Amino acid sequence: MSNSFELYALSEEHQAIREAVRDVCDAKVAPHAGDVDELAEFPKASYDALKASDFHAPHIPEQYGGAGADALATVIVIEEVARACASTSLIPAVNKLGSLPLLLSGSDEVKQRYLPPVASGDSMFSYCLSEPEAGSDAASMKTRAVRDGDEYVLNGVKRWITNAGVSDFYTVFAVTDPNARSKGISAFVVEKADEGVSFGAPEKKLGIKGSPTREVYFDNVRIPASRMIGAEGTGFATAMQTLDHTRVTIAAQALGIAQGALDYALGYVQERKQFGKAIAEFQGLQFMLADMGMKIEAARQLTYAAAAKSERDDKDLTYFGAAAKCFASDTAMAVTTDAVQLLGGYGYTHDYPVERMMRDAKITQIYEGTNQVQRIVMARQLLKGIG
Ligand code: CAA
Protein backbone atom coordinates (compact mmCIF):
# COMPACT_ATOMS: atom_id res chain seq x y z
CA MET A 1 0.00 0.00 0.00
CA SER A 2 1.38 3.44 -0.89
CA ASN A 3 2.23 5.85 1.89
CA SER A 4 -0.74 8.22 1.96
CA PHE A 5 1.12 10.75 4.12
CA GLU A 6 3.77 11.06 1.44
CA LEU A 7 1.07 11.42 -1.20
CA TYR A 8 -0.59 14.19 0.81
CA ALA A 9 2.60 16.26 1.00
CA LEU A 10 3.92 18.43 -1.83
CA SER A 11 6.31 16.55 -4.11
CA GLU A 12 9.98 17.55 -4.08
CA GLU A 13 9.44 18.99 -7.56
CA HIS A 14 6.63 21.25 -6.37
CA GLN A 15 8.66 22.37 -3.36
CA ALA A 16 11.58 23.16 -5.65
CA ILE A 17 9.29 25.24 -7.89
CA ARG A 18 8.16 27.24 -4.85
CA GLU A 19 11.75 27.95 -3.82
CA ALA A 20 12.74 28.94 -7.35
CA VAL A 21 9.79 31.34 -7.77
CA ARG A 22 10.33 32.80 -4.31
CA ASP A 23 13.99 33.52 -5.11
CA VAL A 24 13.07 35.32 -8.34
CA CYS A 25 10.26 37.26 -6.64
CA ASP A 26 12.29 38.29 -3.59
CA ALA A 27 15.09 39.57 -5.81
CA LYS A 28 13.30 40.96 -8.84
CA VAL A 29 9.56 41.38 -8.25
CA ALA A 30 9.07 42.54 -4.64
CA PRO A 31 11.44 45.53 -5.01
CA HIS A 32 9.14 47.02 -7.70
CA ALA A 33 5.80 46.28 -6.01
CA GLY A 34 5.48 49.63 -4.24
CA ASP A 35 6.31 51.68 -7.35
CA VAL A 36 4.07 49.58 -9.57
CA ASP A 37 1.18 50.43 -7.23
CA GLU A 38 2.13 54.08 -6.71
CA LEU A 39 2.64 54.81 -10.41
CA ALA A 40 -0.11 52.45 -11.67
CA GLU A 41 2.30 51.14 -14.30
CA PHE A 42 2.42 47.73 -15.93
CA PRO A 43 5.28 45.86 -14.15
CA LYS A 44 7.55 45.46 -17.18
CA ALA A 45 10.70 44.68 -15.17
CA SER A 46 8.81 42.05 -13.16
CA TYR A 47 7.38 40.56 -16.36
CA ASP A 48 10.89 40.27 -17.78
CA ALA A 49 12.07 38.58 -14.58
CA LEU A 50 9.23 36.05 -14.73
CA LYS A 51 9.82 35.49 -18.43
CA ALA A 52 13.54 34.82 -17.91
CA SER A 53 12.59 31.96 -15.55
CA ASP A 54 9.56 30.70 -17.52
CA PHE A 55 7.07 31.72 -14.81
CA HIS A 56 5.02 34.14 -16.96
CA ALA A 57 2.69 31.49 -18.46
CA PRO A 58 3.81 28.24 -16.84
CA HIS A 59 0.67 26.29 -17.72
CA ILE A 60 1.31 26.18 -21.50
CA PRO A 61 2.09 22.56 -22.47
CA GLU A 62 5.55 21.65 -23.71
CA GLN A 63 4.21 20.77 -27.17
CA TYR A 64 3.49 24.49 -27.68
CA GLY A 65 6.87 25.55 -26.32
CA GLY A 66 5.68 26.07 -22.73
CA ALA A 67 6.98 24.97 -19.35
CA GLY A 68 4.20 22.37 -19.05
CA ALA A 69 3.49 23.10 -15.38
CA ASP A 70 0.58 21.14 -13.92
CA ALA A 71 -2.30 22.94 -12.19
CA LEU A 72 -0.70 22.70 -8.73
CA ALA A 73 2.66 24.01 -9.96
CA THR A 74 0.85 26.90 -11.68
CA VAL A 75 -0.98 27.67 -8.43
CA ILE A 76 2.32 27.70 -6.52
CA VAL A 77 3.85 30.09 -9.07
CA ILE A 78 0.88 32.48 -8.82
CA GLU A 79 0.80 32.24 -5.01
CA GLU A 80 4.47 33.12 -4.73
CA VAL A 81 4.30 35.98 -7.25
CA ALA A 82 1.23 37.41 -5.44
CA ARG A 83 3.08 37.22 -2.11
CA ALA A 84 5.50 39.75 -3.62
CA CYS A 85 3.25 41.75 -5.98
CA ALA A 86 -0.42 41.08 -6.69
CA SER A 87 -0.40 43.14 -9.92
CA THR A 88 2.40 40.97 -11.31
CA SER A 89 0.59 37.76 -10.35
CA LEU A 90 -2.07 38.66 -12.91
CA ILE A 91 0.48 37.98 -15.65
CA PRO A 92 0.59 34.18 -15.20
CA ALA A 93 -3.03 34.12 -13.98
CA VAL A 94 -4.59 35.98 -16.91
CA ASN A 95 -2.33 34.31 -19.46
CA LYS A 96 -3.94 31.09 -18.24
CA LEU A 97 -7.46 32.57 -18.22
CA GLY A 98 -7.15 33.90 -21.76
CA SER A 99 -5.53 30.86 -23.31
CA LEU A 100 -7.32 28.05 -21.46
CA PRO A 101 -10.40 28.18 -23.74
CA LEU A 102 -8.06 27.23 -26.61
CA LEU A 103 -6.54 24.37 -24.63
CA LEU A 104 -10.00 23.12 -23.59
CA SER A 105 -11.83 23.49 -26.90
CA GLY A 106 -9.65 25.01 -29.63
CA SER A 107 -8.63 23.46 -32.94
CA ASP A 108 -5.03 22.39 -33.55
CA GLU A 109 -4.75 25.38 -35.86
CA VAL A 110 -5.59 28.00 -33.22
CA LYS A 111 -3.48 26.28 -30.59
CA GLN A 112 -0.45 26.08 -32.91
CA ARG A 113 -0.83 29.68 -33.93
CA TYR A 114 -1.56 31.40 -30.62
CA LEU A 115 0.02 29.40 -27.80
CA PRO A 116 3.74 29.46 -28.74
CA PRO A 117 4.03 33.29 -28.63
CA VAL A 118 2.50 33.25 -25.14
CA ALA A 119 4.84 30.44 -24.06
CA SER A 120 7.85 32.43 -25.27
CA GLY A 121 6.67 35.58 -23.51
CA ASP A 122 6.40 37.56 -26.75
CA SER A 123 2.63 37.96 -26.30
CA MET A 124 0.03 37.89 -23.55
CA PHE A 125 -3.58 36.66 -23.63
CA SER A 126 -6.69 38.30 -22.13
CA TYR A 127 -10.24 37.06 -21.59
CA CYS A 128 -13.25 39.10 -22.71
CA LEU A 129 -16.49 37.90 -21.11
CA SER A 130 -17.98 40.78 -19.07
CA GLU A 131 -19.80 43.75 -20.56
CA PRO A 132 -21.15 46.99 -19.09
CA GLU A 133 -24.62 45.40 -18.65
CA ALA A 134 -23.52 41.75 -18.33
CA GLY A 135 -21.34 41.13 -15.25
CA SER A 136 -22.63 38.38 -12.96
CA ASP A 137 -25.29 37.63 -15.58
CA ALA A 138 -22.66 36.78 -18.20
CA ALA A 139 -25.11 35.02 -20.55
CA SER A 140 -26.99 38.30 -21.17
CA MET A 141 -24.04 39.68 -23.19
CA LYS A 142 -24.78 41.76 -26.29
CA THR A 143 -21.53 41.64 -28.31
CA ARG A 144 -22.49 40.14 -31.69
CA ALA A 145 -20.57 37.94 -34.09
CA VAL A 146 -22.29 37.60 -37.47
CA ARG A 147 -21.13 35.10 -40.06
CA ASP A 148 -20.25 36.52 -43.47
CA GLY A 149 -18.85 33.86 -45.82
CA ASP A 150 -15.60 32.54 -44.32
CA GLU A 151 -15.49 35.33 -41.78
CA TYR A 152 -17.25 36.60 -38.68
CA VAL A 153 -17.88 40.28 -38.06
CA LEU A 154 -17.77 41.36 -34.41
CA ASN A 155 -19.41 44.41 -32.86
CA GLY A 156 -19.72 45.31 -29.18
CA VAL A 157 -18.05 46.37 -25.96
CA LYS A 158 -16.31 44.29 -23.30
CA ARG A 159 -15.58 45.75 -19.87
CA TRP A 160 -13.19 45.03 -16.96
CA ILE A 161 -10.68 43.37 -19.24
CA THR A 162 -7.51 42.59 -17.34
CA ASN A 163 -4.25 43.42 -19.11
CA ALA A 164 -6.21 44.96 -22.01
CA GLY A 165 -3.96 46.89 -24.35
CA VAL A 166 -0.88 45.00 -23.14
CA SER A 167 -2.11 41.64 -24.45
CA ASP A 168 -1.82 40.86 -28.15
CA PHE A 169 -4.52 38.17 -28.06
CA TYR A 170 -8.08 38.12 -26.68
CA THR A 171 -10.53 35.30 -26.19
CA VAL A 172 -13.82 37.02 -26.96
CA PHE A 173 -17.26 35.60 -26.20
CA ALA A 174 -19.98 36.88 -28.54
CA VAL A 175 -23.58 36.12 -29.46
CA THR A 176 -23.98 34.15 -32.68
CA ASP A 177 -27.66 33.26 -32.08
CA PRO A 178 -29.62 35.93 -30.14
CA ASN A 179 -32.56 33.57 -29.58
CA ALA A 180 -30.64 30.86 -27.78
CA ARG A 181 -29.24 32.74 -24.71
CA SER A 182 -26.30 30.73 -23.32
CA LYS A 183 -26.48 28.20 -26.18
CA GLY A 184 -26.16 31.04 -28.71
CA ILE A 185 -22.75 32.26 -27.52
CA SER A 186 -19.50 31.40 -29.33
CA ALA A 187 -15.83 32.03 -28.54
CA PHE A 188 -13.21 33.58 -30.85
CA VAL A 189 -9.60 34.66 -30.83
CA VAL A 190 -9.28 38.34 -31.67
CA GLU A 191 -5.94 40.05 -32.12
CA LYS A 192 -5.08 43.52 -30.87
CA ALA A 193 -3.84 44.24 -34.40
CA ASP A 194 -7.22 43.39 -36.03
CA GLU A 195 -8.79 46.40 -37.70
CA GLY A 196 -11.63 47.82 -35.59
CA VAL A 197 -10.21 46.80 -32.18
CA SER A 198 -9.62 49.66 -29.72
CA PHE A 199 -9.39 50.24 -25.98
CA GLY A 200 -10.92 52.53 -23.36
CA ALA A 201 -8.97 54.57 -20.84
CA PRO A 202 -7.44 52.54 -17.98
CA GLU A 203 -9.87 52.23 -15.04
CA LYS A 204 -8.77 54.06 -11.88
CA LYS A 205 -8.88 51.28 -9.31
CA LEU A 206 -8.51 50.70 -5.57
CA GLY A 207 -5.83 48.05 -6.04
CA ILE A 208 -3.96 45.85 -8.53
CA LYS A 209 -3.02 49.17 -10.06
CA GLY A 210 -0.12 47.74 -12.08
CA SER A 211 -2.47 45.53 -14.05
CA PRO A 212 -4.33 47.63 -16.62
CA THR A 213 -8.11 47.16 -16.71
CA ARG A 214 -9.78 48.67 -19.77
CA GLU A 215 -12.78 48.37 -22.01
CA VAL A 216 -12.25 46.69 -25.36
CA TYR A 217 -14.26 47.89 -28.37
CA PHE A 218 -15.06 45.87 -31.48
CA ASP A 219 -16.15 47.98 -34.42
CA ASN A 220 -16.89 45.78 -37.45
CA VAL A 221 -13.92 43.56 -36.64
CA ARG A 222 -13.61 40.93 -39.40
CA ILE A 223 -11.88 37.71 -38.45
CA PRO A 224 -11.54 34.37 -40.24
CA ALA A 225 -14.09 31.74 -39.14
CA SER A 226 -11.13 29.47 -38.32
CA ARG A 227 -10.53 31.65 -35.27
CA MET A 228 -13.66 30.31 -33.61
CA ILE A 229 -12.79 28.30 -30.46
CA GLY A 230 -14.81 25.08 -30.51
CA ALA A 231 -18.16 24.76 -32.28
CA GLU A 232 -20.68 27.55 -32.73
CA GLY A 233 -22.92 27.85 -29.64
CA THR A 234 -20.46 26.22 -27.24
CA GLY A 235 -18.80 29.45 -26.10
CA PHE A 236 -20.69 29.90 -22.83
CA ALA A 237 -19.94 26.36 -21.68
CA THR A 238 -16.27 26.93 -22.56
CA ALA A 239 -16.30 30.21 -20.60
CA MET A 240 -17.73 28.46 -17.53
CA GLN A 241 -15.39 25.46 -17.80
CA THR A 242 -12.46 27.85 -18.05
CA LEU A 243 -13.56 29.69 -14.90
CA ASP A 244 -13.88 26.37 -13.04
CA HIS A 245 -10.11 25.96 -13.52
CA THR A 246 -9.03 29.57 -13.19
CA ARG A 247 -11.00 30.36 -10.04
CA VAL A 248 -8.36 28.10 -8.49
CA THR A 249 -5.68 30.50 -9.70
CA ILE A 250 -7.51 33.46 -8.15
CA ALA A 251 -7.58 31.47 -4.91
CA ALA A 252 -3.80 31.14 -5.30
CA GLN A 253 -3.44 34.87 -5.83
CA ALA A 254 -5.51 35.60 -2.71
CA LEU A 255 -3.49 33.08 -0.73
CA GLY A 256 -0.23 34.73 -1.79
CA ILE A 257 -1.47 38.21 -0.88
CA ALA A 258 -2.54 36.94 2.56
CA GLN A 259 0.78 35.17 3.16
CA GLY A 260 2.70 38.29 2.17
CA ALA A 261 0.72 40.34 4.69
CA LEU A 262 1.18 37.82 7.51
CA ASP A 263 4.92 37.53 6.82
CA TYR A 264 5.31 41.30 6.97
CA ALA A 265 3.23 41.59 10.15
CA LEU A 266 5.20 38.81 11.86
CA GLY A 267 8.43 40.73 11.32
CA TYR A 268 6.91 44.02 12.43
CA VAL A 269 5.41 42.86 15.72
CA GLN A 270 8.74 41.44 16.83
CA GLU A 271 10.53 44.73 16.10
CA ARG A 272 7.98 47.23 17.35
CA LYS A 273 8.21 47.99 21.06
CA GLN A 274 5.50 49.51 23.24
CA PHE A 275 5.11 49.46 27.04
CA GLY A 276 8.76 48.34 27.21
CA LYS A 277 8.49 45.15 25.16
CA ALA A 278 7.93 43.87 21.65
CA ILE A 279 4.23 44.02 20.82
CA ALA A 280 4.50 40.35 19.74
CA GLU A 281 4.51 39.53 23.46
CA PHE A 282 0.94 40.74 23.93
CA GLN A 283 -1.49 37.85 23.87
CA GLY A 284 -4.22 39.89 22.14
CA LEU A 285 -1.94 40.29 19.15
CA GLN A 286 -0.74 36.68 19.33
CA PHE A 287 -4.35 35.53 18.98
CA MET A 288 -4.68 37.66 15.86
CA LEU A 289 -1.51 36.16 14.39
CA ALA A 290 -2.71 32.64 15.18
CA ASP A 291 -6.05 33.25 13.48
CA MET A 292 -4.34 34.73 10.42
CA GLY A 293 -2.00 31.75 10.08
CA MET A 294 -4.81 29.25 10.64
CA LYS A 295 -7.08 30.82 8.00
CA ILE A 296 -4.23 30.96 5.47
CA GLU A 297 -3.37 27.31 5.96
CA ALA A 298 -7.03 26.28 5.59
CA ALA A 299 -7.23 28.34 2.39
CA ARG A 300 -4.01 26.73 1.13
CA GLN A 301 -5.28 23.19 1.72
CA LEU A 302 -8.56 23.93 -0.09
CA THR A 303 -6.75 25.66 -2.96
CA TYR A 304 -4.25 22.83 -3.47
CA ALA A 305 -7.06 20.25 -3.30
CA ALA A 306 -8.92 22.28 -5.97
CA ALA A 307 -5.73 22.41 -8.06
CA ALA A 308 -5.48 18.61 -7.95
CA LYS A 309 -9.11 18.44 -9.11
CA SER A 310 -8.33 20.94 -11.88
CA GLU A 311 -5.40 18.81 -13.05
CA ARG A 312 -7.58 15.67 -13.16
CA ASP A 313 -10.64 17.58 -14.41
CA ASP A 314 -12.71 15.90 -11.68
CA LYS A 315 -16.46 16.25 -11.82
CA ASP A 316 -16.52 18.18 -8.54
CA LEU A 317 -14.06 20.81 -9.87
CA THR A 318 -16.89 23.33 -10.36
CA TYR A 319 -17.67 23.11 -6.63
CA PHE A 320 -14.05 23.10 -5.49
CA GLY A 321 -12.98 25.94 -7.80
CA ALA A 322 -15.79 28.15 -6.45
CA ALA A 323 -15.14 27.11 -2.83
CA ALA A 324 -11.39 27.73 -3.02
CA LYS A 325 -11.80 31.13 -4.70
CA CYS A 326 -14.47 32.21 -2.22
CA PHE A 327 -12.69 31.00 0.92
CA ALA A 328 -9.20 32.16 -0.06
CA SER A 329 -10.37 35.62 -1.11
CA ASP A 330 -12.39 36.12 2.09
CA THR A 331 -9.27 34.99 3.96
CA ALA A 332 -7.09 37.46 2.06
CA MET A 333 -9.43 40.33 2.94
CA ALA A 334 -9.55 39.37 6.63
CA VAL A 335 -5.83 38.71 6.96
CA THR A 336 -4.69 41.87 5.17
CA THR A 337 -7.12 43.98 7.23
CA ASP A 338 -5.69 42.45 10.40
CA ALA A 339 -2.15 43.08 9.15
CA VAL A 340 -2.98 46.78 8.81
CA GLN A 341 -4.41 46.67 12.35
CA LEU A 342 -1.24 45.06 13.72
CA LEU A 343 0.85 47.86 12.24
CA GLY A 344 -1.50 50.49 13.66
CA GLY A 345 -1.07 54.00 12.23
CA TYR A 346 2.00 52.89 10.26
CA GLY A 347 -0.03 50.19 8.54
CA TYR A 348 -2.42 52.83 7.23
CA THR A 349 0.33 54.67 5.35
CA HIS A 350 1.99 54.08 1.98
CA ASP A 351 5.31 53.74 3.84
CA TYR A 352 4.43 50.12 4.67
CA PRO A 353 3.19 47.50 2.19
CA VAL A 354 0.22 46.10 4.10
CA GLU A 355 -2.30 48.76 3.05
CA ARG A 356 -1.43 47.96 -0.61
CA MET A 357 -1.99 44.28 0.13
CA MET A 358 -5.37 45.10 1.70
CA ARG A 359 -6.40 47.12 -1.36
CA ASP A 360 -5.14 44.37 -3.70
CA ALA A 361 -6.99 41.67 -1.74
CA LYS A 362 -10.41 43.28 -2.28
CA ILE A 363 -10.63 42.47 -5.99
CA THR A 364 -10.18 38.75 -5.34
CA GLN A 365 -13.66 38.76 -3.75
CA ILE A 366 -15.06 40.33 -6.92
CA TYR A 367 -13.47 39.17 -10.16
CA GLU A 368 -13.86 35.82 -11.90
CA GLY A 369 -17.31 35.86 -10.32
CA THR A 370 -18.23 37.67 -7.10
CA ASN A 371 -18.22 35.59 -3.94
CA GLN A 372 -22.00 35.75 -4.03
CA VAL A 373 -21.89 34.07 -7.48
CA GLN A 374 -19.45 31.47 -6.09
CA ARG A 375 -22.02 30.63 -3.42
CA ILE A 376 -24.71 30.24 -6.10
CA VAL A 377 -22.39 27.90 -8.00
CA MET A 378 -21.56 25.87 -4.86
CA ALA A 379 -25.18 25.59 -3.75
CA ARG A 380 -26.31 24.43 -7.21
CA GLN A 381 -23.61 21.74 -7.20
CA LEU A 382 -24.51 20.60 -3.68
CA LEU A 383 -28.18 20.34 -4.67
CA LYS A 384 -27.14 18.17 -7.63
CA GLY A 385 -25.28 15.93 -5.18
CA ILE A 386 -21.85 17.02 -6.42
CA GLY A 387 -19.37 18.55 -4.02
N1 CAA B 1 -19.13 23.87 -17.00
C1 CAA B 1 -19.66 23.60 -18.21
N2 CAA B 1 -20.82 24.13 -18.65
C2 CAA B 1 -21.46 24.97 -17.83
C3 CAA B 1 -20.98 25.29 -16.55
C4 CAA B 1 -19.75 24.70 -16.14
N3 CAA B 1 -19.22 24.96 -14.96
N4 CAA B 1 -21.83 26.13 -15.96
C5 CAA B 1 -22.81 26.35 -16.82
N5 CAA B 1 -22.59 25.65 -17.97
C6 CAA B 1 -23.38 25.62 -19.20
C7 CAA B 1 -24.44 24.58 -19.14
O1 CAA B 1 -24.45 23.96 -20.41
C8 CAA B 1 -25.73 25.34 -18.92
O2 CAA B 1 -26.77 24.82 -19.67
P1 CAA B 1 -27.63 23.52 -19.23
O3 CAA B 1 -28.95 24.10 -18.88
O4 CAA B 1 -27.61 22.70 -20.46
O5 CAA B 1 -26.97 22.87 -18.06
C9 CAA B 1 -25.43 26.72 -19.49
O6 CAA B 1 -24.02 26.89 -19.38
C10 CAA B 1 -26.11 27.84 -18.73
O7 CAA B 1 -25.80 27.68 -17.37
P2 CAA B 1 -26.67 28.34 -16.23
O8 CAA B 1 -28.11 28.13 -16.53
O9 CAA B 1 -26.13 27.89 -14.92
O10 CAA B 1 -26.36 29.90 -16.49
P3 CAA B 1 -26.83 31.18 -15.73
O11 CAA B 1 -27.17 32.21 -16.72
O12 CAA B 1 -27.82 30.83 -14.66
O13 CAA B 1 -25.46 31.71 -15.01
C11 CAA B 1 -23.73 31.84 -13.39
C12 CAA B 1 -24.77 30.99 -14.09
C13 CAA B 1 -23.02 30.86 -12.45
C14 CAA B 1 -24.33 32.97 -12.55
C15 CAA B 1 -22.72 32.40 -14.44
O14 CAA B 1 -23.32 33.37 -15.26
C16 CAA B 1 -21.49 33.00 -13.81
O15 CAA B 1 -20.55 32.28 -13.47
N6 CAA B 1 -21.48 34.33 -13.67
C17 CAA B 1 -20.27 35.03 -13.22
C18 CAA B 1 -19.48 35.44 -14.41
C19 CAA B 1 -18.04 35.59 -14.09
O16 CAA B 1 -17.45 34.80 -13.35
N7 CAA B 1 -17.43 36.58 -14.68
C20 CAA B 1 -16.04 36.79 -14.51
C21 CAA B 1 -15.49 37.47 -15.70
S1 CAA B 1 -13.84 37.06 -15.99
C22 CAA B 1 -12.94 38.08 -15.00
O17 CAA B 1 -13.34 38.59 -14.02
C23 CAA B 1 -11.60 38.11 -15.48
C24 CAA B 1 -10.61 39.09 -15.24
O18 CAA B 1 -10.39 39.96 -16.06
C25 CAA B 1 -9.68 38.84 -14.13
Boltz pocket constraint, residues with backbone or C-beta under 6 A from the ligand:
constraints:
  - pocket:
      binder: B
      contacts: [[A, 94], [A, 97], [A, 127], [A, 129], [A, 130], [A, 135], [A, 136], [A, 137], [A, 138], [A, 139], [A, 160], [A, 161], [A, 162], [A, 182], [A, 236], [A, 237], [A, 238], [A, 240], [A, 241], [A, 243], [A, 244], [A, 318], [A, 366], [A, 367], [A, 368], [A, 369], [A, 370], [A, 373], [A, 376], [A, 377]]
      max_distance: 6.0
